[in-house]
Amino acid sequence: MIRRFPAGLLLLFFLLIPGAKGAELPENNVKPLTHTTKKESSASLGTINHNFRIHAKKATGTIKLDGIIDEPDWLKAEVADNFYQVLPYDTSHSVAKSEIRMVYDDKAFYLAIVFHDTIPGKRPVESLRKDFVFANNDNFLVFLDTFNDQTTGFSFGVNAAGAPWDGTMSGGAGVNLIWDCKWELKTKNYPDKWISEMRIPFKSVRYKPGVDHWNIQFSRQDLKLNEKSAWAPVPRQFPTASLAYTGQLQWETPPPKSGLRLALIPYVFGGVSKNFETGEAAHYRKDFGFDAKLGLSSALNLDLTYNPDFSQAEVDDQVTNLARFELYFPEKRQFFLENSDLFGNYGNANINPFFSRRIGLDAPVNAGARLSGKLGHDWRIGLMDMQTGHEGDYLARNFFVASLQKKVFSRSSIAAVFVNKEELYIPSTWQGNNYNRVAGLEYNLAGRDNFLTGKLFTQKSFSPKTNGAEEFAQGLNVAYSRKTYLLEFLQLYVGRDFNAETGFVPRRDFLEVNPRATYRFYTQQGHLVYHGILAEINNFYKPGNKELTDRSLGFDYFFVFKSRERIDIRGYNRFVELLQNFDPTNKSISYLLTGSKYTWNEVSASFASDNRTMFKYDFQTGYGGYFNGSRWYAQGSLNYRFQPYGYISVIYTYNDLLLPAPWTRTKFWLVGPKLDVTFTNKLFFTTYVQYNQQAENLNINARFQWRYKPVSDLFLVYTDNYFPGTMNVKNRALVLKLSYWFN
């Protein structure tokens, strides 16, 4: 039986893989910068680029944030310069000249950046909005590995117009931009350069006390030059955020110890809503709540929330649903996204034991608590408890998640998770499960040089009304990445009785095997940077008899240009055996029957324009079979920016399905124009309109935000839904929310 998959042998294989224990990088022949290779310190030299070192001295005077680097402490500070090019090539120093300085005092550390222009003209930026899109802006980012574990950390940044960026880091390179903290920034533009100064309080980040060094990386993107560079060299197949390639920040004295820190964020909100479909009277709501952040130490935080309101969260992007299984919509509520890697990164995208969107969307959240952070050098802990109220047919529920991670070898980890959903105040007529629980164990592989990565996991569910032999899931993925090629392998299994009610598992009772290979051919001349091919096979089997139920054979030939334009040409051969009745239009017109089998081919082409220009666009079009008929589709986006004050964009999708009777021909349009205006870096307005022909809905969402104090906001949110044919109103709502950060 497939449930006896030899996971133990695979774990042993992982543990013995060369590189998992921190093998030296065989191709790292770049010599360190001579001006950074000063005398050895007490620092533990763990990163590949440990010889790249910047020393931060303690300030003797006051630093004024004004975009002018004239204070004596700045003039005496050590300079990190001579950046290395990462893109489009990684074999030389950057053309763009950059200078970074760092100093600190008893309460904060400071960064001064000076970025010189190589090509004259306006510096491309998208807007003044916080947490800008990296690829669309001239920008600077700093990545801080404050625990020297090369896995977690913090990131701060700024674009050339002065828009801030901040986020927490996990997984060795990922940045979660939902995180917010108090820090200060001042940017000033000159004809030949731009300068920015940052002040980041020590209490805004977490770190191990008594340690006189952090891992650090500085990254610059110069869009006019089409160059991405880093202070410590990074192979071009990896992001500059890769903590495996950080240099080292050496403090003159260790940062100060952090005592008990408390931040209280109360908020008041009120609103009115009306359901025109049911003819109900307008419903008025006014209430209050709060968030609290308690720093138990410089490494461990306790977050609390009472009566939270998530009305200011961004609206979901609608999609045309032609899938056979549940669609995934990402979490956008801030409370759930902070430290989300400790809770939501277990398993796989389609075998996730904890999916926070299961909490609070069908019933209000009354209160919640989350404890997360580091225990010592090698351990991380996460505990979350959320309580929802009674709403309609939904009982009051408690959701509890516990997560524990242990670092092993250079950058790998072993982790365990436990998720519990408990129904409360259960009536005698209740037909559902009183509880649902999932326990999981996994090994995350990250080689010292990041070339070899992977994961091996297993999960077991527990429900009172299910006690089958197949209540577990298991998965394996591994990737080997080099400059010219990427090899990947994914294997997943979900038993027919596996039940993760608080997770995201859209499909059960399958075995999936998916190998992929990508090869790139780099050029040295002309407009083309590289071209290459991606090939993959994705097969699904019935676990019992290993009968094939789904197959996708695909290839993608791609071209990437120095102008940042990209062309992809794709082809697929697909086979599907339906495991349940399915309407290919998802309009409940009729059904293809369980057990019926279909094979078809399809081709597509896509193009993405130069994103440095004021007007940019991308599109994809494809044609081929579709179950027992055919399908032609087109999709893409248009975007025009009026920098630095925002942009107007349109996303669109068109599907033309030609199916036999009773469906005949079915056409679906999805169009979403969006206006994003940033009056200043504290005043924002967004209007998003989405017309979904399949759902027969026209949605309007407008959001005004005023950040009148650091991490303190006023939101005004308006939403409307219409029947597109008649423009009759379905429902309408207006919400006002005011928050203030005390600390």
N, C-alpha and C positions, 0 to 999 in steps of 0.2 A: 504494500500500500504506500502511496505517496506520503502519508503522514509519518512514515519512518525515514524520511529524508535525512541523510547523514550530516546533520548540522554540526555535530561535534568534530567530524573530520574536516569540514570546511573551516571551522574556527582554528583548529590546529594548523591548517594550511596557511591561514592568514597570519598567525603568530610567527610562522617560520619564514614568511616572505622577506627576502632581502629588501632593505629600505624601510620596513616597518619599524626597525629598531634604530633608525637614524643613520643609514648609510650615507657616505659622503657623496656629494653631487659630482658625477664623473665629468660633466661638461662645464662646470663652473670654473672657467679659466680667466675670468675678468679680474684684473688686479684692483685692489682697493685704492681709494684716493689717498695720496700721500699725506695731505694735510689733516686727515682724520685719524691716522694711525699714530696716536700719541701713546704715552706710556700705559702699560697694562694697569687695570684697576682690579678691585675685588669682584667685579661683575662676573657672573657665570656666562661664559661665552657659548651660548647655545645655538644661535641662528647662523645660517650660512654666511650672512653679511655682517658678522659680529665685528669685523675690523672697521666698519663704517661707524664712526662714533662722533657725537656732538656733545660738548660739555656745557651744561647750564650753570651759570654762576648766580649767586644770590645778589639781588639788586641792593645797591647802597642808597639809591634815591627813589624818586617817584616816577612811574611810567605814566605818561598821559596818552590816551588813545586819541590820536588826531591824524594819523596817516603821514606823520613826519618823523623820520627816524633820526632825531638829533639829541636825545638824552644821553648823558655819559655812559649809562649802563648798556645802551644799545651799541654805542661806538666801541666799547670794550668787549662786547660779546663775541664769542666764536661764531664763525659763519659756515653754514653748510651750503656748498655750491657745487659746481661741476656735476650737475645731474646727468644721469644716463638715460638715453633714449630707450623707450619700451615699444612704442608704435610710431611709425609703421615698421621700423626695424629696431633691433636690440643689440647692435654690434658696435655702437660708438657713443660718445658723449652727445648730449642734446645740443641742438643748435640754439634754442632759446636759453638765455642766461637767467638764472634764478638765484636768489640769496635768502636764506632762512637764518634767523637768530632766535635764541631762547634765553630768558632769564626768569627768576622767580623771587617771591618774597614769602612771608609767613602764611599768607592766605591764598595765593593764586600763582599760576605760572603764565607767562606771556610769550607770544610768538609775534615776530615781525617778519613779514614776507615782502620781498621786492622782486617783481617780475618785469624784466625788460622786454620790450617789443623787438622783434626781428623784422617784421613786416609792418609798415605803417597802416593806419586805418582804424576803423571802429572795431572794438573787441567784441566778438559775438557772445551775447548772453540771451537767455530765453525770457527771463522776467526777474522781478525782485522777490518772488515767492521763496519762502524757506524750503530747504531740502529739495533743491532744484534737481533736474535730470542731468546727471553727470555728462552724458555724451553731447548735450546741447549747449554747453557753456564753457567759456574760458574760466578755469577755476583752479583753486588750490585745495588739497585735502591733506590732513595729517591723520595717521593711524597710530593709535597708542595701545600697545600691549602692556598694560599696567601690572599684570601678574607674571609676565615673562613665560607664559605657557604656549605662545604662538597659536592660540586657538580663539581666545576671547579678548575683547578690548573695547575701545571707544574711538569714534571718528569725529573730527571737527573740520569745517571747511568754509569757503567763501567763493562766490563767483566775482567776476570783474566789476559787477555793478554794486556789490556789497550785500548780496543775499546770503544768509547764513545756512549752514548745513551742520547737523549733528545727529549721531546715531550710535547705537551699541553694536558691537561686532561679535559674531559667533561663527563656528564652523571653519575658522581659519581665514576667512575672507569676506563672509557675508556681512552686510551693514543693514540694520533695522532702523529706518529713519523716523519711525513713529516716536521714538524716545525723545524726551524734551528735558532740558535742564537750563539753569541760569548761567549765562556767560555774556561777555560783551565783545563788540566788534566795531571797528571803524575802518572804512576803505576810502582811499582817495586816488583819483585818476589823474595822471600827468600825460603830456603829449607822447612821451617815449616809454612810459612804464606805468604800472599801477602798484600801489602799496596798501597793505592791510595790516592792522594790528589787532591781536586777540588777547583777551584776558579771561582765563578759565579758572574759576575757584577750585581748589583742591577738593572741597566738599561736594562738588558737582560730579566727580568721578569716584570710582572705587579702586583701591590698590592695596597692596600688602605693606603695612607699616614697617619702617626700619630698613627698607631696601633702597639702595642708592642708585639704582639703574632701572630703566624701563626699555623695552624694545620699541622702536619708533620708525616710521617711514613718512617721507614727504613726497607728495605726488602733484604734478602740474599738468594741465591740459592747455595747449595753445592751439586753438582751432584754426586761426589764420595760417599758421605754419603746418597745421595738420600733424601735430606731434604730441604724444603723451610721454612724459618723462618721470623718472623717480630718482631720489637721492641715492638710495642703495639699489643696485641693478636687479631687475626682475625679468625673467624670460617672457617673451611677448605672448606666449600662450596663456599666461596667468594675469589676473588683474593686479594693479599696483597695491590693492588692499591685501594681498596675500601676506599673512603674518609670518610665513616661513622665510621671507626675504627681507625682513626688517633689519635696519641698523640698530644702533644702541644710543640711548640718551643717558648720559652720566650726570647725576646731580652732584653739586659741590657738597651738599649734606642731604641726607634722606628727607623726603617730603614730610611735613608735620603729621603727627598722629591725629586721627580724626576721632573726636568724641561722639557722643550721642547727637544725631542730627534729626531735626524734625521739620517737615514742611507740611503745612495744612492748606488745602485748596478747596475752599467752600464754593458752592455755586448755587444760583437760583435760576429757575427756568419756569416759563409759562408759555401757553399756547392755546390755539383753538383749531379744531378740526371738524369737518362735516362730511358725512357719507351721503352723496346725492343719489346713489343707486338705491339705497334702502329707504330714502326719505327721512332719515333720522335728523333730529334737531342738532344744532351745533354743540359740540362738546368742548367745554373750557377746562383747562388744566393749569394748575400752578403748584409748584412744589420746590423743594430744596434738597440738597445732598452735599456730600463732600468726598474728596479724596485726601488721603494722608500718606506721607512717605516718611518712614522712620529708619534712619541709618543706624542700625545696631552696632556697626563697626565700619571701618573703611572698606570692608569686603562683603557685608551682608545687609540686605535691605528688607524691610517689611512694608508692603503697600496695602492700604485699606481703602475700601470704597463703601459708601452708604447711599442707597437710593440713586444709583447712577442714571444719567440721561445721556444717550448716545445720538441725539438728533443732529449733532454737527458733523457726524461721520460722513465721508464722501459716499454718494449714491453708487450703487453697483452699475457696472457697464452691462447692459443687456446684450443677449446673444440670440441668434436664431438657433433653436434647439432641434437638431436632426440626430441626436445621439440616442442610443438604446438604454443608457444608464444615467444616473443622477449627475448633474453638472456641478462643478466646483466653483464657488464664488469666494474670493479671499476675504479674510478678516480685515476690517478697517477700523475697529473700535480700539482706542488707544490703550485702555486698561489691559486688554488681552494680548496686545502686541508687545508690550515691554517684556523683555526676557523671554520672548515666545519660544526661543530655541530650546529652553529647558523643558517646555511642555509640549510643543507642537511639532517637533522635528523628529519624532520617533517613527520607525517603520519607513514607509514609502508614501509618495503622493497619493497613491490609491489604496494604501493599507496603513491608515493613520489612526492610532488608538484614541487620540484626543484632538477634536476639531472644535475650537472655541465657539464657532457660529451655532453650535447646537444649544448654546446657553443664551437665554434672554431674547430670542427672536420670536418665540411663541408665548412667552410669559415674562413679566418684568423681573429684573434682578433686584432683590431687596438689599443685599449686602455681599461683600466678598473680601477675602484677604489673600495675600500672596507673599510668601517668604522666599527669597532667592538670593543666590550669591555664592561666594567661595568659602570653603572650610579648609584652611590650610592652603598648601600650594597645589595639591593634586585633586582635591575633591570639590565638586559643585553640587548644590542642593536646590531643589525647587519644590515648594508646597503651595497648593492653591485650593481654596475652599470657596464655593459660590452658592448662594441661596436664592432661589427664584420663588415667586409667589404663585398663587392659584389664579388661573386664567381660563375661563370657559371649561372645556373638557380636560384641560391640562391640570394635573395635580401640582401642588407645591413640591419642589424637588431640591435635593442637595447634590452638588457636583464636587468631587474631591479628586485631586491629582497629586501624586507624589513622584518626584524624579530625583535620581541620584546618579552622578557621573564620577568616574575615577580615571584620571589620566594615566596612561601606560606608555612606555617607550618614549619617543621624542615628542610626538604630537597626537597619538592615537588615544582612544578612551574606551572603557567599558561602561555601559549605562543600563539602568533599570527604571521602569515606569510602572505605576499602578494607577488606574482610573476607576472611580466608583461613581455610579449614578444611582441615587436612592429616591424612591417615591415616598412622600410623607403624607400623613393623615389619609390613609388608604380606605376608601369606602368598601363595603361588603360586595358591591356590584362590580368592582374593578376587575378588568379582564387582562390587563397587561402584566409585564414583569414588575415585581416589587423592587428589584434592583438589577443592575447590569454592571459587570466588572470586567476589566481587562488588565492582565499583567504582561509585561514585555521585558525582554532582555536583548541587548544588542552590543555588538563590537563595531566601533567606528575606526577605520584604518586611515591614517594620514601619514604618509612618509615624510621624512625630514625635509626633502626637497620638493614635496608636493607632486612629484611625478606619479606616484601610485596612491590612489585613494579608493575607499570602498566601505561597504557596510554589510554586516551579517546580523539578521535579527529573527526572533521568534516571539509570538504573542499567543496568549491563551485567554479565551473569554469564559465568563461564568454567568449563567442566568438560571433562575429557579425553575423555569418551565422548559429549559433546553438542557439536555444532558447527553448529547450525542458524542460519537467517537471522533468527530471532525470539528471540534470547537477551537481550532487554532489556525494561525497563519504563520508564514515563514517567508523570508526573502534574502536575496544575496545580490549585491551589485558591486562591481569593481571596474575601475577605469585606470588606464595607463596613458599619460599625456606627455608627448614630446613636441618639439617645434614643428615637425612635419607630419606627425600622425597622432591620432587618438583612437585607442582601442577600448571598447566598453562592452560589458556583459551584465545583463539583468535577468534574474530568475525570481519569480514570485509564486507563492501558493496560498490560496485561501480555502479553507474547508467549508463544506456546505452548511455546517452548524455554527460557524464563527459569527459572533454577534457583538459589534462594537457600537452601541447606541449613541455614545458621545464622541464617536470617531467619524471618519470619512472612509467608508469601504463600499463603493458603489456596486461592486460585483463580487459574488461568492462562488465557491465550487469550481475553481479553475487552477490550472498550472500554466504559467506564462514563461516563455523562454525568448529572450530578445538580445542577440548579439548585434553590435554596431561597429563600424570602422570608418574613420575619416582620414583622408590623406590630402596634404596641401603641397602644391608646387610653388615655391617662392621665386619671384623674378627680381632682377637687379636693375632693370632699365624700363623705361616707358611708363605708362600710366597705371599699369596693373601691379598690385602688390603681391597677390597670390591668387591661385585658382586651385580647385580640388574637387574631390568626390566624397560623398557620404553614402554608404550602403548599409542596409539593415534588413534583418528578418525578424518578424515579431509573430510568434505562434502561441495560440492558446489551446490547451488540451483539457479533456475531461479527466479528472484525477484517477477515476477508477479504471477505465479501460484504455486510457491514453489516446482516445479518439480526438482528432483535430477538429476544433470548432471555429477557430478564427485564424486567418493567416494574412499577413501584410508583408509583401516583398517591395522594398522601396529603394530608390536611389535619388541623389540630389547632386547635380553638378553646379558649382558656384564660382563666381568671379568677384573679387574684392579689389577696388581701385583706390589709388592714392587720394582721390577726391571724396572718399568715403561712400561712394556709390557701390551698390551690390546687386548682382543678378543671380537668381537661382532658377534652375530648370529641374523639375521633379517628375518622377514617374512611379506609379504603384500598380501592383497586381494584388487584388484583395479577394479573399474567400470568407464567407460567413455562413454558419449554420445557426439558425435562430433557436434559442433555448426557451423562448416564450413568445407569445403573439406580439407583433410590433407593427405600429403604424409608421411608415417611413416619412410622413409629413408631420407627425405628432399633433394632428388636428382631430383625432378620433373619428376619421372618415370611415376607415375599414382597417383590416389587419392582414399582414402576412403571417402564415400559420407556424406554430412551433414545429421544429424539425425540418422546415424547408431550407434549401441550400442555394447560395448565390455566389457567382464568381464574376468579377469585372475588372477592367483596366481603367486607369485615369492618368492624365498628364496635367501639369500646371507650370506656370512661369510667374516669377515675381521680380519686382525691381524696387529698390530703395534709393532715393535721390540723395544728393549731398546735403547733410543736415546742417551745414554751416551757413547756408543761404537763408535769406529772409523767408522765402517760400520753399517749403520742402514737402515731399509727398512720397507715398509708397503704394503699390498696388499688387494684387495677385489675381490671376484668373486661371481657371481650370475647367476641363471637360472630360467626361468619361461615363462609365456605367454607374448605376446606383441601384443596388438590389435587383428588382425585375424591370428597371427602366434606365433612364439616363439623367445626368445632372450637369448643368453648366452654372458656374458661379463666378462672381467677381467681388473683391473686397479690397479695402485699403483706407488710406487717410490722406487728408490735405491739411496743411498747417501754414499759417502766415503769422509771423511774429512782428510786433511793433515795439522793438526793444527800447528800454528795459521794462516797458509797462505791460507786457503780457502778449497774448496771442489769441487768434481765433482758429478753430480747427473743425474738421468734419470727419467722422468715421462712417463708413458705409459697408454694407454687405448685401449682395443680391444673389438669390438662389432661384434657379429655374429648373423645376423637377418635371420630367416627362415620364409619367407612369401610366400603366394600362388602367382600364376601368376597374373599379369605380372612381379612381383618383383623377384620371386624365392629366391635364397640365396644371401644375401648382407653382405660383410665384410668390416669393417672400422678399420684401424690402426691410432693411434695418438701417436707419439713418440717424446719426447723432451729432448735430452741431454743438460746439462748446465755445463759450467766450470766457477767457480767464484774464482778469485785469488786476494788476498789482500797482496801485496808486503810489505806494511807498513800500518799504520792506516791513511795514506794520499794518497796512490797510489793503485788504484783498476783496475782490468780488468775482464770483464764478456763477455762470448760468449754463446749465447742461440740459439740452432738449433731446429726447430719444423717441423716435417713432419706430414701433415694432409691429410690422404687419401680421406676423404669425400670432402674436399675443393680442392683437387688435387693441393696442394701447399707445397713447401719446403721453409721455411723461415730461414735466418741466420741473427742474430743481434749481433754485437760485440760493446762493449762500454768500452772506456778507460776514467778514471777519475783521475785527479791529483788535490788534494786540497792543493794548494801551499801556501795559507794563510787561516786563519779562515774564513769560509763561502765564500771563493773565489776559483773558480774551472776552470780547463781546461777540456773540454769534446771533445772526438773524437768518433763519432758514425758511424758505417758502417752497412748497411742493404741490403739484397739481397733476391729475390724471384725467384724460379725456378718451372718449370713443372717437377714433380718427374719422370715421365716415360722417358722423353728424356733429362732431365737436361738442357733444353733450358732456358735462362734467361728471366724472365718476366719484372723485373725492378730492378734498383740498385741505391743506394744513399750513399753519404759520407758527413758528416756534422762536422764542427769544431765550437766550442763555447767557449768563454773566458769571465769570469765574475770576478768582483772585488767588495768587500764590503768596502765602505767608511763610517766611522762614528766617 
